[in-house]
């Protein structure tokens, strides 16, 4: 699950802000913003990998 901060950063990226501007706006360092973005990418990748394993096992997921 994404944290509130990760979601906030992704929303600002969607608006077209660069990491440096996001860092300034949220009073963070640019490397911190980069780390948050990398965490989001990893979480998404892990989720997709989990879904693929479940599909290969033939498990049906109801939403």
C-alpha positions as CSV (number, residue, x, y, z in Angstrom):
1,X,0.0,0.0,0.0
2,X,1.2,3.5,-0.8
3,X,1.8,6.0,2.0
4,X,0.1,9.3,2.1
5,X,3.5,11.0,1.2
6,X,4.0,8.7,-1.7
7,X,0.6,9.5,-3.1
8,X,1.1,13.2,-2.5
9,X,4.4,13.0,-4.5
10,X,2.8,11.0,-7.4
11,X,0.0,13.6,-7.6
12,X,2.5,16.4,-7.9
13,X,4.4,14.5,-10.6
14,X,1.1,14.0,-12.4
15,X,0.7,17.8,-12.4
16,X,4.1,18.1,-14.1
17,X,6.3,19.1,-11.2
18,X,9.9,18.0,-11.3
19,X,11.6,16.4,-8.2
20,X,13.3,19.6,-7.3
21,X,10.1,21.6,-7.2
22,X,8.3,18.8,-5.3
23,X,11.1,18.8,-2.8
24,X,10.8,22.6,-2.3
25,X,7.0,22.4,-2.0
26,X,7.1,19.6,0.6
27,X,10.2,20.8,2.4
28,X,12.1,17.7,1.5
29,X,15.4,17.0,-0.2
30,X,15.5,16.0,-3.8
31,X,17.1,12.6,-2.9
32,X,14.2,12.0,-0.5
33,X,11.6,12.7,-3.3
34,X,13.6,10.3,-5.5
35,X,13.5,7.6,-2.8
36,X,9.7,8.0,-2.4
37,X,9.3,7.6,-6.2
38,X,11.5,4.5,-6.2
39,X,9.5,3.0,-3.4
40,X,6.3,3.5,-5.4
41,X,7.9,1.8,-8.4
42,X,9.0,-1.1,-6.3
43,X,5.6,-1.5,-4.7
44,X,3.9,-1.5,-8.1
45,X,6.3,-4.0,-9.5
46,X,5.9,-6.3,-6.4
47,X,2.1,-6.0,-6.8
48,X,2.2,-7.0,-10.4
49,X,4.5,-9.9,-9.6
50,X,2.1,-11.1,-6.9
51,X,-0.8,-10.9,-9.3
52,X,1.1,-12.9,-11.9
53,X,1.9,-15.7,-9.4
54,X,-1.7,-15.9,-8.4
55,X,-2.8,-16.1,-12.0
56,X,-0.3,-18.9,-12.7
57,X,-1.6,-20.8,-9.7
58,X,-5.1,-20.5,-11.1
59,X,-6.5,-18.7,-8.1
60,X,-9.5,-16.5,-8.7
61,X,-9.6,-13.2,-7.0
62,X,-13.0,-11.6,-6.4
63,X,-13.1,-7.8,-6.0
